[in-house]
């Protein structure tokens, strides 16, 4: 059977909510290294490797003082498993890291809230932009955040959905995930089961699914007028 029959119509979704959330995650070496306020970074991309570890692609554009000092702080932190500089320019530095702290990401994704990179890291906090199909999913994520650290909702907005162009791989994974119940209130499958059903690795399936959601959200933000803020 052709997978094109699995593609859901985004017109069936009545509303999407966009939240900006600050979370104190000093258990992560990234946030820990930024506590003095002289160093900040952005997490440009991430892939979950397992329940505890994730690989992050990060960029540093704002630092006062000795950058080597902050890399030593991150390298020596107990959550860091691997850290490697990829590219350094006069204005920025990109690096890749494997970190044993997926608590923030899982708090959102387990509640059907999808994270749109970059995740900003500064002053000991991570700043997430997340998208949820309804307020109840956000509330469930908030309950999980209470177990991680101090958190604050900076903004919540609602947007009407619109169809967004996807690659064939993104359409395939998104459509099959929808039909197999990944987005249902009682999630019918997890990401590993989805990957097994499609014949992909867990990390590849997760990336296709995350990228598909992000592209839909990008289309919302770039092409449509901002609605009134919900307080």
Steps between C-alpha positions, in 0.01 A plus 500: 500500500630845413607705801347811343163376630638538851559875480270689740340825397622781723163665440361249751706667774302786650771687681869489584658665803849649508670544838832655600628347822803564720632198689780486758706196393826531692523118493602543134857613432380761248281685748750450780776671300286809431409576862732800535322685216817552293445210264202384294431258216228361274414134447441491125400134465469191719437128462403271788734203518318324783297588811794678663735622227464741209738638241489879463628735231574834670611848404674763713475863390508690827779459755690730734834386634690176440302259281739217591385533862137432409589201285693355792195550723283313249754223443546439872129498581359157581230525232748539210598178322659650189585850373673600175549839331389488134565848363629830635463837328570855621134537602382151600599151603311177423545183702338162547440331835341191648333593827336274760201726564186460291260604777381824342458352153314194630271711721368670187508218247334247733208745525471545119668841514761544229810713544607746232876564504699695581482441874667803656725442802598788728520593869464137605170459312381345176241690298267275300248582229248216492186421301203310638167392347307622805541660842462168686821371344681810619363452853627142505843621394496760779442223755810319372706819510431533874713188552795648307553852632358849525304596191298790365264546207611816322231502232218288357335566165245321286522459125261361243669219305587503133634238266879498479719344227701197613760275341389154393685342794338740746153436349554126523612497863243759611214322323585154632554639850154658487328182378678283757384722786817687587306827531193356673414600858598152610808461288464173309871459428831644612780628278683165502188315383448758228860461384465120493177523298657729240834322488711792622729554795343664805710815459411535129127452563514752784680754278251463211207539739651802678598669172150448357338667800753784494438566129127520559557741787747709298234546236256624765745758631633626167174531303231592748419799716570460868180447706432675827698374796315268740561585864 
